[in-house]
Amino acid sequence: MEKNWYESKTKWAALLIAVGPVLTTLGGMLSGHLDIVSGVEVLMVQVGAVLAVFGIRDLPFVNKE
C-alpha cells in the first residue's frame, strides 16, 4: 500500500525548510528591496529545489521495499 504524500516526513521537512526562503524572497519583492524579475528567478530555484526533493524521494531505487 502506497502512502499519501502528506504522510512522508521527508516531504514535510522539504516543505518546512522551503517556507523560510520563499517568504523572505516574497517579502523582499513586496517591500521593493528585490526587483520582480530577480525575485521570480530566485523563487523558481527555491520551488524547483523542493519539487526535486519530492521527485527524488519517489524514485524506485530510493524507495526499495
N, C-alpha and C positions, 0 to 999 in steps of 0.2 A: 504494500500500500504506500503510495507516494504522499508525502505530507505537503501541506499548503505552504506557500512562501512565507507567510506570517508566523509559521511555527519554526522557522530557521533562526537560530541565534546569530549565525554569520550574517544573514541578510539584515537583521535588526541592527547589528553592530555597524554595518556599512551605511545604513540609513542614518543612524545617530551620529556617526563620525562625519557624514556629509552635511549635516544640518548647519554646523558652525560656519564653515567656509562659504556655503551658499548664502546664508543670511548676512554674512559680512560683505560679500560681493553685492548682494541686493541693496544693502544699506548704503554702500558706497555709491552705487548708481543713483539711488533715490536722493541722497544728500548732495550730489553733484561733485563728489571727490573723485569719481571714476566715470569716464565718459561711457555712453551707451554701447558703442562698438566694442571697446575693450572689455566692458562688463559682460557682454554677451559671449565674447570669446572665452573668458575665464569661466563663465557658467557652463559652457559646453564641455570644457575639460572636466570640471567638477562633476557634472551629471554623468559624463562618459565614464569616469572612474568608478562611480557607484554602479552603473549598469555593467561594467566589466566584472566587478565582483559578483554580481548576480549571475552573469553568464558563465564565468569561470567555475563558480560553485556548482553549476548544473552540468558540467561536462561529465560524460560517462566514466572516464578513467579517474576522476576525482571522487566520485560517489560510488565506489565499489561496495557492494553489499555482501 
